[in-house]
Amino acid sequence: MGERRIRVSLDDQQLVLMDGGAVLKSYRVSTSRYGAGEQSGSYCTPRGRHVVRAMIGSGAPAGTVFRGRRKTGEIYSDKLASQHPDRDWVLSRILWLSGTEVGKNRLGDVDSMRRYIYIHGTPARHKLGTPASIGCIRMSDEDVVELYDMVSPGTVVDIEG
């Protein structure tokens, strides 16, 4: 087994899990509707080299709702969504990203970790494949649970586009 890495293409709205030079899995994702950018407050998806700094949600049921990286005790449903129509849903698992390139996506006003940039589950499956988030990389619940189980903290994540 080689070194596992993640590559996210903003242009293709695709996340690819690699092991050495081999593609293990490819997933449709949704990145920011505001495009690419690193500036704090921009709601853009940051580019460049990142690492998975923290992994949150191990063992939680698919659809578990998170706010502030903590379980709310809720499981996503249409009824819950109708009660909170403006909530930015973070579901199932969180892979919290930290930039590695000082001045580009790390430290100061471009710090991806301080911007709370995650790979996480979303109920908006119909929007996967199109930019629709407010900075994070969204995946289906099933896909993010699967990815979570195949990576570890420190996994390199290259975001291109």
N, C-alpha and C positions, 0 to 999 in steps of 0.2 A: 504494500500500500504506500502510495506517495503522500505528498503533503496536500491536504484539502484546502481549497480556496473557493471564494465566491466572487463571481464577476456579475455586476449589474450593468445592463445597457439601458440608458435613459432613452436612446433613440428607438430601441426595439421593445421597450417595456418588458424586459426579460431578465431573469436571474438564473445564472448557470452555476451549479456546484461542480467543481473540478476536483479530481484526485490525481495529482501529478499533471500529466497532459491529457488525461482522459476525462470526458464529460460523464459525470454520474447521473445528473438530473438537470432538467431545464424547466423553469416555471414562468408562467405569465405573472406579472406584477403590475402595480400602479405606483408611479412616483409622483412628484409634485405637479399640480396643475399650473404652478407658477414657473416651471422650468428648472434649469440647473442654476445653482448659486450657493455660495458659502456664507454669505453675510448673515449675522444674527438678525432675526426679525423679518427675514425675506420670505419665509415659508417655502424656500426652494430646496431641492434635493442637492446636497453637497457632493462634489466630485472628488476623485483622488483615492489614495490608499487609506483604508480604515482597518481596524481590527474589531472583532467582537469583544467588547470590554466586559459585558455582563450578560447572563442568560437568566431570564425570569419566567417562571410558570411551569417548571418541571412537574409533570404528573397531574397538572390541572386538566379538567375535562375540556374538550374542544368547545369554544364559545364562551369560556370564562372571560368576564369583563374586568379590565384593569383601568384604574385611574391613578395617576401619579405612581405608576409601577407597582401598585398594590391591588390585590384582588378585592373587588367590591362585594363579593358574595353573590353576585348576579350571574346568570347564564343568558347570553343574548337570545332574544326572541323578537318576533314582529311586534308583540304587545309592548315589550320594553322599549323598542325603538320608537313606537308611536308616543310613548310617555316622555321621551327625550329626543325630539326630532333634530336638534342641532348638535348632539354629542358627536365628537370625533371618536369613533369606536376603536379601541385597542383590545384585540381579542386573542385568546388561546396561548400565545407565547410572545415574548419580547426578546429580540437580540439587539442589545443596546450598543451602538457603534461609537467608536472613538477614532478621530482622525489621527494620522501619523505624520502629516506634513505641516510643520510649524509655519504659520503665516498663511497657509492655504486652507487647512481644515482642522487645525489644532491651535489652541491658545487664542487669546485676544477675542476679537469680535467675529471670529470665523470658526469657533470651536464646536465641532459636531456633537461632542458629548454634552456640552452645556446647552446645546440647542435641542437635546433630547431626540436625536435622530435614531430611529429604530427600524428594524425589520419586524413586522408584526402582522397578526391576522386581522381580517376585515370582513364585515358582512356584505360589502358591496362587490360581490363576485361579478356582477354585470359590468363593473367598471375596470376589472383587471384587463390589462392590455392597452389601457389609455391613461394618460396622466390625470389624476384626480385627487391626490393627497395634498396635505399641507406641509410636505417636506419628507415624511417618512416613506419607507418602501413597504407597501401593503401586499399581502399574499392571502390566498384563501386559507381558512382555518386548517383544513386538511394538509395543505402544502407546508404551512409554517410549522405545524407539529412534526411533520416528516423531516423537514430541514433541520429543525432544532435537535432532533435525535441523531443527526449525522455530522454535526459540527461541535466545536468546543470553544471555550474562551480562548482568545488569541488567534482564532481563525482570521486570515487576511480577507478583506472585502474590498475589491476594486470597483469603484463606481465611475463609469465612463459615459460621456455624451455631452 
